[in-house]
Amino acid sequence: MSIPARAHHSGFGDVVGNAAMERLATGYGFIEGPVWHPYEKWLVFSDIPQSRMYRRSASGEIELFREPSQMANGNTLDRQGRLVTCEHATSRVTRAEPNGTTTVLATHYRGMQLNSPNDIVVATGGSVYFTDPTYGRAEFYGVPRPQELPHQGVYRIDGDGARLTLVADDFAQPNGLCFSLDESRLFVNDTERGHIRVFGVEANGDLNGGAVWAVTEGDAPGSPDGMKIDSRGNLYCTGPGGIHVFDASGDLLGVIATPEFCANFTFGDDDLRSLYIAASTSLYRLRVRVPGLRLF
């Protein structure tokens, strides 16, 4: 299918190109958290309301990967290639070990259950950062239950898993996050406020700053959710009408229009130039010109 892209800047075509968008699969409840394994060549994604995770092979076959998934949302790979997952139903962050067991990395902060871990990234040194909005405590996206914590924050788990640290707590609903190319900055978006903030990353992993870096504007449905950076430092973030692409200075290059409400995406395939898009009931793929980054 050919989906129109709205260019706001002459450099948009150099980054995104003009390829047609393919629909690879459909019939899901609401998909999220796509992650590409750069060496084993598979894509895993979550279907939140169905409490399932699926895996798509390099040949295009899709199989059930995990059920129940505890209404999993965001996924990533750590620096050893282990799958790390945010679970809405249990408010946990978990890691899948090579022997098939599951390690629980986080469940509570100061004796109170986390809201519902949502999206997640891993720093080069192994520290895990994740956002904790309240969406997994609502009908459809999670299990309705009272919130225990007084804030919606961003957390860091030390690389050895020994300590959970609250690194930012002044969000309405923190959601997608990604590092700058040199990992000196961490971008975190706020779904409710419709903007992307940028923090400095200190030597010990703490954050400073937090100024608004960009705003996702538009009248179409959509808001900041999934977010990734490509190999040139361009930042992709979901927003009204599809995926908003900003250059490294925060200027909007254009919007990739999606045929369904888009929650998340990732770069994949051998050249990391395929954008796998999790858009409500369907999985799409769009070939772009600038590659993404390997997770490890």
N, C-alpha and C positions, 0 to 999 in steps of 0.2 A: 504494500500500500504506500501511496505517496502522501506524506503528511507535511503540510507547509511549515516552514520555520520562519520566524519573524526576526530579521536582522536589524539590529540597532547600530551596528558598527561595521565598517568595511572588512574588518578582520574576522568576522564571524564565519564566513565561508572557508577561510584558511584553517580554522580550527575544527569545525563540524563537517564541512563539505555539504553535499547535496544528495546523498544516497537515499533510496527509498527505505522506509521502515518495514521490517518483516514481523508478522505475528507468528510466534513459534508455538504457542500453546494457549489454551483458554479453558474456562469452566471452573476457575478457582473462586474462593470466597473473597479474600483480599490478600494479595501477596506482597511480601516485603523482604528485606534483608538479603538480597542476592550477593553472593560472594564467589569469586573465581579462584580456583586452585591453579597456579601458574605452571606447575610441573605435572600434576596428575590429570590436568585438563578436564575438570568438571566444574559445574555451576550448581551451588546449593541455594535454595530460596525457601522462605517460610510462607505458609498460608495460615494467617493468624486465627481467624474464626474457626477454621477446620482443625486446628491444633495438629497440623502436619508440616513436615519439611520434605522437600523433593530434591532429587539430584538429577541434573541433565548431563549426559555424557557428551564427549566430543563428537560422537556420531549423531547426536540429536535425540537419543532415547531418554525419556523421563521416567524415573522410578520413584516410588515412595521411599524416603530416606529415614524418616523418624516419625513415629506415631505412638503415643501422643507426644507432641513437642512442647507441651506446657504452654501452648499459645505463644510460641517463640516469635520474636520480631527480628531485631538486628543480629547479624552474624559477621564475624571476621575470622581471619587466620592469624595466629600468633607467629613469632619468628621461628618457631619449630614446625610450622605447618599444621598445628592443632586447631580445630574448629572451636571458636569461642562464641557463645550464644547468650542473648538476652531473653529471658522468659517472663511473659506477662502474668501468667496464671500463678506462678510461684514467687514472683519478685526476686528471682535469682539471676546471677551471672554464672554460667557453667562452662566447663572446658571438656571436650571429648578427648580421651587419652588413646594412644595407639593400641592398647590392649582391650579396648572396648568399654572401659569403665568411664564414669563421669566424675569430674572433680568440681565441687561447688566452690566458686571463688568469692562470692559475696551474696548475702541475704539481708543483713541488718546493718543499721548505723546507729551506734549508741543505744542499742537495745530495741530500736524500733525498726519494723520491717521496711525495706526499701519500697518506694511507690510502685514502679514497674519499669525496670531497666529496658531501654529502648534501642539505642544505637551505640556502637562500640568501635574503638580503634586501639591499636597496640603500637607503642613507640619502639624505636630500634633497640633500646635497652631492655625491653620486655614489660615495661609498665603498661597497664591497661586503663584506658579512660572510657567512661560510659556516661550517658545521660539518663536521667531518672524522672521523667514527667509522670503524669497520673493516668495516662490513657488506658493502661492495662487494668485499671480498677473500674472500667466502664463496661456496659453491655456491648456485645459484639466483638470488641477488641480485647476483652479480658474477662475477669471475674469481678462483678460488682462487690465492693467491700469498702469500709471506711479507710481513709488515709491516716497513717500513724505519724508520719513525719510532718513538721511544720513548714517544709520548703520543697521546691522542685529543683534539684541540684545536678551538678556534674561531679563525678568521683574519679579517683585514681586508686587502682589496686597495684601495690608494689609488685615488681617482677617475680618475687618469690612467693607471692600470694599471702604474705604475712599481715599486711596492714591495709585497711581501707581508709582513704582520706577524702573528705569533702573539700573540693578545690574551688567551687563557685556555687552560690546558693541564691542569686538574685535574678532568677528567671521566672517567667510565667509558665512556659512549657518548653524546656530545653529538648532538642531532638537530634538532628544530624550533627556530626562533627567530623573534622578532618584536620590533619597537620599541614603546615606549609612544607615546601620541598625540603628545607633544611631542618625541619621540626623545631624551629625556634619560636613558632607561633602555632596556636591551636584555634581553629575557627569552630564556633558553635552557633547553630541557629536556634531561634525561638519561634515555634510555630504560631503561638497566639499573638505575638507582637509583629510577626511578619518581617523579621530582619535577621541578619547574620552579624555576630560579634566576633572580635578577634582578641585573643589573649596572648601575652608573652609567656613562654615556658621557661621557668627558672631551672638552675642546675639541679636542684633537688626534685624537680618535677611539679612543683607548685605553679600556680598561674598568677599573673598580674595583669592589670589593665582591664580590658573588656569593653572597649568602645564599639559602637555600632560601625560595622565595616561596609555593609551594603544592605539595601532594602529590596525585597521582591515585590514588584508592583504589577497591577493588572486587575481587570474586572472578571476574568474567567475563574472558575473554581480551581483551588490549589493553594498551597501554602508551603513554607519551608519545612522540609522533612529530610529525605536522603541527601547526602552531600559528599562529593569526592573532588580530588584535585588531579589534574593530568600532569604529564611529564614536563610541560612548559610552565606550570604554575597557574593555569587557568582553573577557576573554581566552578564546578557544576553544582547547582542546587535546585531541587524541585520548588515550584512556586505557581502562581496563577497561570494556567494554560499549559503547563508542561515543565520543562527543565530549563532554568535560567543559567546562562553561561557568562561568567565575569572574567575579565582579565586579571592579572596579578595585582593591579592597582585598585580593583574593585569597580571598574567601569563595566557596565553591561554590554556584552557583545551581541547578544540575541537570545531568543527563546526557542528551544526545540519543542514544537507543539506535539502533544501526545493524544492519541485517540480516546484514551480513558484517563481518569484521574490517576496521576502518577505519584507513588509514595517513595520509590527508591530505585537505585540503578547501580551498576558496577561496570568496570572495564574488563574485557576478557578476550579470549582466543589467543592464538600464538603470538600475534603482534600487539595485543592489548589495544586494538583499535575497534573492537566491537563493544558498543554500549548496550548491555543487557538491562532492559527496563522492566521493573515490576510495576504494572499499572492495573490496579484493582483486580479484575477477573482474568487478566491475560499477561503473558510474558512476551515482550517484544525485543527486537535487536535492530540496532542502527549502526552502520559502519561510519566511523568518524576519521578525520585525518591525523589528529594528534593523539598518540598513544596515552594510555593511563600508566599506572605504576604497579609493579609487582608488590604483593603484600609481604613477601619475604624472599 
